[in-house]
Amino acid sequence: MPQSFTIGNLSFNFYGLFLAFGLLASYLYSSKKRNLFGLTQKTIDFAYLLGIFGAVIGARLYHVLDYWSFYKNNILSVFKIWNGGLGIFGALVGGVLGVFLAAKIYRLKLIKLLNLIFPSILFSQSIGRIGNFFNHEAYGLSNQPVFLYESILCLFAFLIFVFFIKKKHLGFAYYLIAYGLIRIFTEFLRIDTWTIFSFKIAYFFSILMIVAGIFFMVYFFDEDFRD
């Protein structure tokens, strides 16, 4: 399966395109739902701009730390992001920090932006994971297509939120719990993730997400997200 295709003098990477399509889907969903949270389109645009910027930096940093044995002897390769190498947990941390900065600049509650944006990140990840197929990565034991399992589960979790979850102001908490559970399941099958002393780092982040999600759900359960 080719990793890229060419149109004229331009080369396009399938993985990058699926990531872009996923982010676009998330952006369009958030733009459509912004009035429910009393937010302007300008605010959404700025939050996504900083969020994506932070996500790229965080995702790259996570990958570099994962493969530090290589990068410590190839420092310049750290900046060659076009060669691939991103980590979802780093993207989430960096993305939240980017949205945090946007919230500070616009003097908004951070949780309001997170509740709007993050449920659609499940949909974004569902699309983006298909890109792993073209990169020949995120496979599991016996070559199981773990990327496909995660893609389907993320889509399923997103649809549950859209059609069955009434308290939309719990979107961020829902995302943390849903993706934390999804990743724990898929991590059992994966063989290509970061480990320290045989312990998969993804388990740590997944459990942390679930605990944080439960906290946010309890703390903000009765909050009026339109304030």
HELIX and SHEET records of a PDB file:
HELIX    1   1 PHE A   14  LYS A   33  1                                  20    
HELIX    2   2 ARG A   34  PHE A   37  5                                   4    
HELIX    3   3 GLN A   41  ASP A   66  1                                  26    
HELIX    4   4 TRP A   68  TYR A   71  1                                   4    
HELIX    5   5 ILE A   75  PHE A   79  5                                   5    
HELIX    6   6 ILE A   81  ASN A   83  5                                   3    
HELIX    7   7 ILE A   88  ILE A  105  1                                  18    
HELIX    8   8 LEU A  110  GLY A  128  1                                  19    
HELIX    9   9 ILE A  130  ASN A  135  1                                   6    
HELIX   10  10 LEU A  141  ASN A  143  5                                   3    
HELIX   11  11 VAL A  146  PHE A  164  1                                  19    
HELIX   12  12 LYS A  168  LEU A  170  5                                   3    
HELIX   13  13 GLY A  171  GLU A  187  1                                  17    
HELIX   14  14 ILE A  201  TYR A  219  1                                  19    
SHEET    1   A 2 SER A   4  ILE A   7  0                                        
SHEET    2   A 2 LEU A  10  ASN A  13 -1                                        
SHEET    1   B 2 THR A 195  ILE A 196  0                                        
SHEET    2   B 2 PHE A 199  LYS A 200 -1                                        
END                                                                             
